[in-house]
Amino acid sequence: MTEDIVIEILKESFYTTFVVLLPILSVGLIIGIAISIFQAATSIQEITLTFVPKILASMVAIIFLLPWMMDKIITFTIKMLTMFNSILK
């Protein structure tokens, strides 16, 4: 296994991880900003007000995006297994 192959594997791994996690993290970020603006406007500083909606929104995003996420991960796995198979031959 050469350095180029290792770099390609790492690059593909990081890219796939980034692409799969970005929508979920974006939903949490948007909900967090909206709640922070609401808290600043109303002077309510309840700590659970930030965590519960973010967790619920993240769970809903995961449920809706799960087929797409699985497709990306399966495609990545097939690509890696094909690459490993060609290296071993």
CYANA upper distance limits for C-alpha pairs under 8 A (distance plus 0.5 A):
  1 MET  CA      5 ILE  CA      6.90
  1 MET  CA      6 VAL  CA      7.65
  1 MET  CA     87 ILE  CA      7.89
  2 THR  CA      6 VAL  CA      7.04
  3 GLU  CA      7 ILE  CA      6.58
  4 ASP  CA      8 GLU  CA      6.59
  5 ILE  CA      9 ILE  CA      6.66
  6 VAL  CA     10 LEU  CA      6.69
  7 ILE  CA     11 LYS  CA      6.45
  8 GLU  CA     12 GLU  CA      6.57
  9 ILE  CA     13 SER  CA      6.55
  9 ILE  CA     80 MET  CA      7.99
 10 LEU  CA     14 PHE  CA      6.59
 11 LYS  CA     15 TYR  CA      6.59
 12 GLU  CA     16 THR  CA      6.54
 12 GLU  CA     76 PHE  CA      8.34
 13 SER  CA     17 THR  CA      6.65
 13 SER  CA     76 PHE  CA      8.38
 14 PHE  CA     18 PHE  CA      6.56
 15 TYR  CA     19 VAL  CA      6.62
 16 THR  CA     20 VAL  CA      6.58
 16 THR  CA     72 LYS  CA      7.72
 16 THR  CA     73 ILE  CA      7.81
 16 THR  CA     76 PHE  CA      7.68
 17 THR  CA     21 LEU  CA      6.58
 18 PHE  CA     22 LEU  CA      6.29
 19 VAL  CA     23 PRO  CA      8.18
 20 VAL  CA     69 MET  CA      6.24
 20 VAL  CA     72 LYS  CA      7.75
 21 LEU  CA     25 LEU  CA      6.70
 22 LEU  CA     26 SER  CA      6.44
 23 PRO  CA     27 VAL  CA      6.76
 23 PRO  CA     61 ALA  CA      8.22
 24 ILE  CA     28 GLY  CA      6.96
 24 ILE  CA     58 SER  CA      6.34
 24 ILE  CA     61 ALA  CA      6.55
 24 ILE  CA     62 ILE  CA      7.24
 25 LEU  CA     29 LEU  CA      6.62
 25 LEU  CA     58 SER  CA      8.23
 26 SER  CA     30 ILE  CA      6.62
 27 VAL  CA     31 ILE  CA      6.66
 27 VAL  CA     54 LYS  CA      8.39
 27 VAL  CA     57 ALA  CA      7.29
 27 VAL  CA     58 SER  CA      6.99
 27 VAL  CA     61 ALA  CA      7.77
 28 GLY  CA     32 GLY  CA      6.43
 28 GLY  CA     54 LYS  CA      5.77
 28 GLY  CA     55 ILE  CA      8.18
 28 GLY  CA     57 ALA  CA      7.31
 28 GLY  CA     58 SER  CA      6.61
 29 LEU  CA     33 ILE  CA      6.65
 30 ILE  CA     34 ALA  CA      6.70
 31 ILE  CA     35 ILE  CA      6.63
 31 ILE  CA     53 PRO  CA      7.72
 31 ILE  CA     54 LYS  CA      6.54
 31 ILE  CA     57 ALA  CA      8.05
 32 GLY  CA     36 SER  CA      6.57
 32 GLY  CA     50 THR  CA      6.93
 32 GLY  CA     54 LYS  CA      7.05
 33 ILE  CA     37 ILE  CA      6.69
 34 ALA  CA     38 PHE  CA      6.75
 35 ILE  CA     39 GLN  CA      6.54
 35 ILE  CA     49 LEU  CA      8.03
 35 ILE  CA     50 THR  CA      6.78
 36 SER  CA     40 ALA  CA      6.57
 36 SER  CA     50 THR  CA      8.08
 37 ILE  CA     41 ALA  CA      6.62
 38 PHE  CA     42 THR  CA      6.65
 39 GLN  CA     43 SER  CA      5.89
 39 GLN  CA     44 ILE  CA      5.54
 39 GLN  CA     45 GLN  CA      6.77
 40 ALA  CA     44 ILE  CA      7.69
 45 GLN  CA     49 LEU  CA      8.48
 46 GLU  CA     50 THR  CA      8.16
 47 ILE  CA     51 PHE  CA      7.56
 48 THR  CA     52 VAL  CA      6.43
 49 LEU  CA     53 PRO  CA      7.44
 50 THR  CA     54 LYS  CA      7.01
 51 PHE  CA     55 ILE  CA      6.60
 52 VAL  CA     56 LEU  CA      6.65
 53 PRO  CA     57 ALA  CA      6.42
 54 LYS  CA     58 SER  CA      6.48
 55 ILE  CA     59 MET  CA      6.67
 56 LEU  CA     60 VAL  CA      6.73
 57 ALA  CA     61 ALA  CA      6.60
 58 SER  CA     62 ILE  CA      6.63
 59 MET  CA     63 ILE  CA      6.69
 60 VAL  CA     64 PHE  CA      6.74
 61 ALA  CA     65 LEU  CA      6.36
 62 ILE  CA     66 LEU  CA      6.01
 65 LEU  CA     69 MET  CA      6.55
 66 LEU  CA     70 MET  CA      6.46
 67 PRO  CA     71 ASP  CA      6.69
 68 TRP  CA     72 LYS  CA      6.86
 69 MET  CA     73 ILE  CA      6.72
 70 MET  CA     74 ILE  CA      6.41
 71 ASP  CA     75 THR  CA      6.53
 72 LYS  CA     76 PHE  CA      6.67
 73 ILE  CA     77 THR  CA      6.61
 74 ILE  CA     78 ILE  CA      6.63
 75 THR  CA     79 LYS  CA      6.66
 76 PHE  CA     80 MET  CA      6.67
 77 THR  CA     81 LEU  CA      6.58
 78 ILE  CA     82 THR  CA      6.52
 79 LYS  CA     83 MET  CA      6.63
 80 MET  CA     84 PHE  CA      6.59
 81 LEU  CA     85 ASN  CA      6.51
 82 THR  CA     86 SER  CA      6.74
 83 MET  CA     87 ILE  CA      6.75
 84 PHE  CA     88 LEU  CA      6.74
 85 ASN  CA     89 LYS  CA      7.01
